[in-house]
């Protein structure tokens, strides 16, 4: 098998290429320099010449707050860019995996979101990722749409790195305690995605590390495992938002059901605390 991976400079794309290399699976890794996903001519040329059997599409506009002021740019990448890839994948009969997000849901209630639940995004980022999902389902027959949340990896910025930096600089942080979800370690996720793309068990999936926490609990565990003495103050979203009024609206409920993984013979990801422990040994801080 030969796989095209977009967004190889990002956290997930980087890890997928490494996971494929471990298994002896050939990859063609691209970022904006090699393939501008917003340019349909570039997309068709690169994918056609790559002669791949599958594509894992990780490239995305992920700056959630900046998306609110850059709607057209965000949509160009997340919706139209995805549509460009989807059309070529279908034309060439290539399997496609699209990485989506918990932000396609409205974040209400406490029930874990099921893969086939109705989608009602809260912000521009979520709306454009939803439109990306529609582009895939409208154009590709052999697709996997995998929703993830609270992502962290070696190759890029994330909540853990921010907490470690701010904690060491200030010795104290305030973190939201009423948004609940599950972190996702890109190393663990890449194993699942490479397993998945080699099957024909198509459809929607959710994939995060096991276990639930609030951002506050996540921060506390980060400092505990890192052995740092940092004062962590819990704050509710309403209070936090008053300090940062220009932020995009965040989902309160990011719980996602992963039962479908097991039902289709895929392994669930390890507990998030275990993932955090392994991650801290991989990064410099």
C-alpha angles and dihedrals in degrees: 000000000000119000133197112215120193123202095030092165090062129084098263101035090053092053095045091056090050092048091051091049090055089055096044092248114148117235136189105207118199138178130174093292092059100034128012101208091200090063110075093197092054091046095051093045096049097043094044093050092045091064094208132166096214143014129214107198110206100148112110147141100260102167094113099187095040088053090069090066096035103049097150095047092047092049091047090059104034101036110021094033090053091046090054091054093043093054093051093046091055093044091053095037092243123157112241132206116193119195110220136168148239086247090083087077126071094243095230129138128013103266114112111253115250119219092248098045119127114271122229110165121209100207145021095269092052092045093052093047088051089052087051089055090052091050090056097046092045096051110024129064097184100054141142118196109193119187118205136175143200093015126200131175142153096257107063149008121310145151095274094054090046093051093049092049097044093041092055093044099047107016089223138064137180115220134183112256104184101064110089128198147112128273119235122215109207092214091060092041093052090058090055094045093051089048091049099048090058091062135065095230093122128181143069121332140173119219125180132133114278122267134045133252143155120247086254092054090046090054093047091052091048092056092041093053092041091052093234123147101224127153108232117197119195117224131178122242094250092056093043092049091056088062092047105032095165095061121116114252112268128211115253092203116049095156108137128190114234096183091113090064092061092040089059096045099260124134119246116237118259122265113290093238090057090047090051092051092053092044094054089057091054100052135064114239 
